[in-house]
Amino acid sequence: MHAVSWMGKKNMQVKDVPRPMVTDPADVLLRVTNTAICGSDLHLYLHGMPGLRSGDVLGHEFMGVVEEVGESVTKLKRGERVLVAFDIACGQCFFCNHGYQSSCDHTNPSKVQELMYGQAAGGFFGYSHLTGGYQGGQAEYVRVPYGDINCLKVPEGLSDHEALFLTDILPTAWHACEMGEVHEGDVVAIWGAGPVGILTAHCAQHRGARRVIMIDSVQDRLDFVKAKLPGVETLNFKDKETVSAIQEMTANEPGRGPDVVIEAAGFHYSKSWLHAIEQTLQLETDTADMLNEMITAVRKGGRISIVGVYIGFVNHLNIGAFMEKQLTMRGGQTPCQRY
């Protein structure tokens, strides 16, 4: 079959690879009908993510038609349209039973991640051997482990394009708001106006946020936001320094800052020469630039939510401001199955 394969930094190729098979009674073999490129795939493209091997098939946002099922699969049958969660859950371990499917204890055998984090997170499709080494969905066929848990039937009348966002970015946007506890009357600032950031703004409005501010450096993205989401305010950090601009925009708010700040960009995008140099010299894996902006800009007692991907260590994190301002920070890969 044909599949999009990572062959090295900035080197993606469509290759002929062996078609996967059902190898476990809980497996589903899926014929892919629609797939997408996630913003976090750029981290792989730029080789910012460890654990990549030449020939790895990428892609974790995909859906299709069930081609074959293992003998223990009970909820699905051949010919049914399904979408697939990007995170791979067993549905039986402690973490799956408590709604943390993206932290499943049984789907990621990576000893490297266990050493780095103390406990390994769950397995993910097409996202390096640090997350299990599973073949991704930018391919003609995919083997889906624990098919009953990780596939969701698509209702009749719903097109692939309408359903595809449920594989990752829409649940991730909702998860960002959940971790930030966005509710009626909040002022929310979002770093990153890519697809996840835009959907996060939409979810924040749906949850009753009184103001939503989006920060990015690409004016076309910000113009798109204003056209599609009336009422969202935008800030281009090429034109104005981020923290001072947000402080000015929220000066008349009771807390003199956003109630919630959300990071929807990720570790790869340093904004200062200091962090760019340290990342290049491998003195850190991730940058704290945006995190420090968020810590500084959010009001005292505010909430920080991180859905942009971080993988390792940062230098110069303003932990003093975080502690003294009585802030709360939450982050995590989205447990799609929960939503």
FENFEN-V106561 format. One record per residue. N is the residue number from 1. RES is the residue in one small letter. PSI is psi in degrees with one decimal (none if undefined). OMEGA is omega in degrees with one decimal (none if undefined). NEAR is the number of other C-alpha atoms within 12 Angstrom. Layout:
# FENFEN-V106561
N_RES_PSI_OMEGA_NEAR / N_RES_PSI_OMEGA_NEAR
This chain:
# FENFEN-V106561
1_m_163.8_175.6_19 / 2_h_142.5_178.9_22 / 3_a_148.2_176.0_31 / 4_v_119.7_-173.3_33 / 5_s_139.7_174.8_35 / 6_w_121.0_-177.2_35 / 7_m_2.9_-178.4_23 / 8_g_174.1_-178.2_22 / 9_k_125.8_-179.9_22 / 10_k_30.1_-177.7_17 / 11_n_92.5_177.7_18 / 12_m_135.1_-179.1_25 / 13_q_146.7_170.5_23 / 14_v_118.5_-174.0_20 / 15_k_157.3_168.4_22 / 16_d_120.5_-178.9_17 / 17_v_159.8_178.8_21 / 18_p_138.7_176.2_17 / 19_r_133.7_179.5_21 / 20_p_163.9_-178.8_29 / 21_m_161.1_169.1_22 / 22_v_117.3_-177.6_26 / 23_t_-3.5_179.1_19 / 24_d_146.1_-178.6_20 / 25_p_-22.0_-178.9_21 / 26_a_1.5_-176.2_28 / 27_d_153.8_166.3_34 / 28_v_134.6_171.5_44 / 29_l_123.3_-174.2_41 / 30_l_132.9_168.3_42 / 31_r_114.9_-172.0_35 / 32_v_129.8_176.8_38 / 33_t_-22.5_178.9_29 / 34_n_137.8_178.5_32 / 35_t_166.5_-175.5_35 / 36_a_163.2_172.7_32 / 37_i_122.4_178.1_29 / 38_c_152.2_175.1_35 / 39_g_-33.4_-180.0_29 / 40_s_-15.3_172.8_39 / 41_d_-22.8_178.0_36 / 42_l_-31.0_176.5_27 / 43_h_-36.5_178.2_31 / 44_l_-45.4_179.8_38 / 45_y_-40.1_-178.7_33 / 46_l_4.5_180.0_21 / 47_h_38.9_174.8_25 / 48_g_-13.0_-177.7_32 / 49_m_126.2_177.1_32 / 50_p_164.0_174.5_26 / 51_g_7.3_177.5_25 / 52_l_142.8_176.3_31 / 53_r_143.2_-179.7_25 / 54_s_128.8_-178.4_24 / 55_g_-6.8_178.4_27 / 56_d_133.9_177.4_36 / 57_v_125.0_-174.9_43 / 58_l_177.2_174.9_45 / 59_g_122.5_177.9_45 / 60_h_9.6_174.5_45 / 61_e_100.8_-175.0_43 / 62_f_162.5_177.7_46 / 63_m_171.9_-179.4_46 / 64_g_-154.4_-175.6_40 / 65_v_133.9_179.3_33 / 66_v_122.9_-179.2_36 / 67_e_-35.7_-176.4_29 / 68_e_147.9_178.1_31 / 69_v_149.8_173.4_34 / 70_g_164.9_-171.9_28 / 71_e_-18.5_179.0_19 / 72_s_-0.5_177.7_21 / 73_v_125.7_-174.8_26 / 74_t_-18.8_-172.9_18 / 75_k_-8.5_-174.3_23 / 76_l_152.6_175.3_32 / 77_k_163.0_-177.7_26 / 78_r_136.5_176.5_21 / 79_g_-9.9_-179.0_19 / 80_e_141.8_176.1_27 / 81_r_131.2_179.4_32 / 82_v_155.3_166.2_41 / 83_l_158.0_-172.4_46 / 84_v_130.9_174.8_50 / 85_a_140.7_-178.9_46 / 86_f_-29.0_179.2_49 / 87_d_145.9_-174.2_51 / 88_i_117.9_-175.9_49 / 89_a_147.5_176.5_44 / 90_c_-24.2_179.6_33 / 91_g_5.2_-174.2_32 / 92_q_-22.0_-174.2_21 / 93_c_173.7_-180.0_19 / 94_f_-45.6_-173.9_17 / 95_f_-41.0_175.7_24 / 96_c_-40.3_-178.9_28 / 97_n_-16.0_177.7_20 / 98_h_15.0_174.2_18 / 99_g_12.6_178.6_22 / 100_y_58.0_-174.6_29 / 101_q_-30.3_178.7_37 / 102_s_-4.7_174.0_42 / 103_s_25.4_-178.5_37 / 104_c_138.2_-176.3_38 / 105_d_-8.6_-170.2_29 / 106_h_1.4_-171.5_29 / 107_t_-1.3_179.3_34 / 108_n_104.4_-178.1_33 / 109_p_7.3_-173.7_23 / 110_s_114.3_175.2_28 / 111_k_-26.5_178.2_18 / 112_v_-47.2_179.4_22 / 113_q_-37.5_177.1_26 / 114_e_-40.3_177.8_19 / 115_l_-39.7_-178.5_14 / 116_m_-40.9_-169.1_16 / 117_y_-7.1_-175.1_17 / 118_g_-40.0_172.8_11 / 119_q_139.5_177.4_20 / 120_a_142.9_171.6_28 / 121_a_-175.1_-179.8_37 / 122_g_174.5_176.2_39 / 123_g_148.1_177.7_40 / 124_f_146.7_176.3_45 / 125_f_135.2_168.3_42 / 126_g_38.3_-174.2_45 / 127_y_44.8_172.9_44 / 128_s_166.9_-179.4_39 / 129_h_-7.4_171.7_33 / 130_l_-23.4_179.1_33 / 131_t_28.7_171.9_40 / 132_g_-17.9_178.4_34 / 133_g_26.6_-179.1_30 / 134_y_140.8_175.4_35 / 135_q_138.2_-175.0_40 / 136_g_-176.8_-171.3_47 / 137_g_4.5_173.0_43 / 138_q_62.5_-172.2_40 / 139_a_170.6_-179.8_40 / 140_e_-30.6_179.7_34 / 141_y_151.4_177.4_37 / 142_v_139.7_169.4_49 / 143_r_124.3_-179.7_42 / 144_v_108.0_176.0_53 / 145_p_152.6_179.1_41 / 146_y_56.4_-172.5_37 / 147_g_-37.5_180.0_41 / 148_d_-28.8_-177.4_34 / 149_i_-37.1_-168.0_36 / 150_n_-2.0_176.2_44 / 151_c_143.8_177.0_44 / 152_l_126.9_179.7_34 / 153_k_140.9_179.3_30 / 154_v_123.8_-179.4_26 / 155_p_150.8_175.1_14 / 156_e_143.1_178.5_12 / 157_g_-9.0_178.3_10 / 158_l_122.3_-177.3_14 / 159_s_164.2_175.8_18 / 160_d_-44.7_-176.5_28 / 161_h_-31.6_177.8_20 / 162_e_-31.6_-175.4_17 / 163_a_-24.9_-168.3_32 / 164_l_-33.4_-177.7_34 / 165_f_-20.7_-179.0_32 / 166_l_-8.8_178.7_39 / 167_t_-21.3_-176.9_45 / 168_d_-68.2_-160.0_43 / 169_i_-32.7_177.0_40 / 170_l_-47.4_172.8_34 / 171_p_-35.2_179.4_33 / 172_t_-39.7_177.1_46 / 173_a_-43.3_178.4_47 / 174_w_-39.9_179.2_38 / 175_h_-37.8_177.0_41 / 176_a_-42.8_179.1_46 / 177_c_-34.3_176.6_47 / 178_e_-48.6_-178.8_30 / 179_m_-32.0_176.6_30 / 180_g_-1.8_-179.6_39 / 181_e_44.6_-179.9_30 / 182_v_128.2_-179.8_39 / 183_h_-177.6_-175.4_24 / 184_e_127.2_174.1_20 / 185_g_-4.4_-177.5_21 / 186_d_152.5_166.1_33 / 187_v_122.1_-173.2_44 / 188_v_130.8_174.1_51 / 189_a_133.6_-174.3_55 / 190_i_123.1_175.9_55 / 191_w_116.5_-179.9_48 / 192_g_112.5_-179.3_40 / 193_a_37.4_170.1_43 / 194_g_-169.8_-177.5_33 / 195_p_-43.4_179.7_31 / 196_v_-43.6_178.9_41 / 197_g_-42.9_180.0_47 / 198_i_-43.7_177.9_44 / 199_l_-32.1_176.0_34 / 200_t_-41.2_176.3_48 / 201_a_-43.0_178.5_51 / 202_h_-44.9_179.8_34 / 203_c_-39.3_179.0_33 / 204_a_-42.5_176.4_43 / 205_q_-42.6_179.6_31 / 206_h_-33.8_-178.6_22 / 207_r_-0.8_173.2_26 / 208_g_12.2_177.2_20 / 209_a_134.3_-178.2_29 / 210_r_-35.8_177.2_25 / 211_r_141.4_173.9_35 / 212_v_126.8_179.8_48 / 213_i_128.2_179.4_45 / 214_m_133.8_-176.4_48 / 215_i_129.0_178.4_43 / 216_d_173.7_177.3_36 / 217_s_-3.2_-178.8_25 / 218_v_109.2_-173.4_21 / 219_q_-35.4_178.8_21 / 220_d_-39.4_177.4_15 / 221_r_-45.7_-178.3_24 / 222_l_-37.2_176.1_32 / 223_d_-40.0_177.3_24 / 224_f_-43.0_178.8_21 / 225_v_-48.5_-177.9_34 / 226_k_-32.5_179.7_23 / 227_a_-36.3_-174.1_15 / 228_k_-26.8_-176.0_16 / 229_l_81.9_-179.9_28 / 230_p_137.7_179.1_19 / 231_g_-20.1_177.7_19 / 232_v_131.2_176.7_34 / 233_e_150.8_-176.6_33 / 234_t_153.4_178.6_40 / 235_l_121.2_175.5_35 / 236_n_112.2_-174.3_26 / 237_f_-3.5_169.3_25 / 238_k_-25.7_-177.9_14 / 239_d_-34.8_-177.6_15 / 240_k_144.1_176.0_18 / 241_e_133.4_-166.6_20 / 242_t_-54.5_-172.1_34 / 243_v_-48.3_-178.8_31 / 244_s_-36.1_179.1_21 / 245_a_-43.0_179.0_27 / 246_i_-40.7_177.3_38 / 247_q_-38.7_177.6_26 / 248_e_-42.0_-178.2_18 / 249_m_-26.7_-176.0_26 / 250_t_16.3_-174.9_27 / 251_a_-29.9_-177.5_19 / 252_n_3.3_175.4_13 / 253_e_151.6_-178.8_21 / 254_p_-39.1_-179.5_14 / 255_g_1.3_-180.0_20 / 256_r_41.1_177.9_22 / 257_g_168.5_177.4_36 / 258_p_148.1_173.2_45 / 259_d_-35.3_-176.2_41 / 260_v_136.1_172.3_46 / 261_v_138.5_-173.8_54 / 262_i_130.1_178.0_54 / 263_e_114.0_-177.5_50 / 264_a_36.2_-178.1_46 / 265_a_-60.9_176.6_43 / 266_g_176.3_-168.5_40 / 267_f_-17.5_-166.1_36 / 268_h_-14.3_-164.6_37 / 269_y_81.9_176.0_32 / 270_s_144.5_179.4_27 / 271_k_-12.7_-179.0_27 / 272_s_154.4_175.9_18 / 273_w_-35.1_-178.6_13 / 274_l_-52.0_-177.8_19 / 275_h_-33.9_177.4_29 / 276_a_-42.5_179.5_24 / 277_i_-44.4_-178.3_18 / 278_e_-36.1_175.8_21 / 279_q_-41.0_179.6_27 / 280_t_-39.0_-179.9_17 / 281_l_2.8_-180.0_12 / 282_q_34.7_172.4_17 / 283_l_-12.9_170.8_18 / 284_e_157.1_177.3_26 / 285_t_-32.1_-174.4_30 / 286_d_161.8_178.8_36 / 287_t_145.1_178.2_38 / 288_a_6.7_-174.1_35 / 289_d_-55.0_-177.4_32 / 290_m_-36.6_178.5_43 / 291_l_-41.9_178.8_43 / 292_n_-36.8_175.0_30 / 293_e_-43.2_-178.9_36 / 294_m_-43.9_179.1_44 / 295_i_-39.7_-177.8_41 / 296_t_-38.1_-172.9_37 / 297_a_-33.8_-174.3_42 / 298_v_150.8_179.6_43 / 299_r_163.3_174.1_36 / 300_k_137.8_-177.3_26 / 301_g_11.2_-176.5_25 / 302_g_176.6_-175.6_36 / 303_r_135.9_179.2_39 / 304_i_129.3_179.7_45 / 305_s_131.5_-176.7_45 / 306_i_112.6_171.7_40 / 307_v_-11.8_169.7_43 / 308_g_144.4_-171.9_44 / 309_v_129.1_169.7_33 / 310_y_145.6_-171.8_31 / 311_i_-20.5_-172.1_33 / 312_g_-116.0_-169.5_26 / 313_f_147.3_174.7_21 / 314_v_152.4_172.6_28 / 315_n_157.8_170.2_24 / 316_h_31.2_174.9_21 / 317_l_132.6_-176.5_23 / 318_n_69.3_-176.7_21 / 319_i_-27.4_178.5_21 / 320_g_-48.2_178.2_14 / 321_a_-40.2_178.9_24 / 322_f_-45.6_-177.8_26 / 323_m_-48.4_-173.9_17 / 324_e_-27.3_179.0_16 / 325_k_1.4_177.8_24 / 326_q_49.2_-176.7_19 / 327_l_160.8_173.5_29 / 328_t_131.8_179.4_29 / 329_m_131.8_175.1_29 / 330_r_145.8_177.3_26 / 331_g_167.3_175.6_30 / 332_g_152.3_170.8_32 / 333_q_145.8_-172.4_41 / 334_t_128.3_169.9_43 / 335_p_84.6_-173.0_44 / 336_c_-38.2_-175.7_39 / 337_q_-28.0_179.7_36 / 338_r_-33.9_-173.8_29 / 339_y_none_none_23
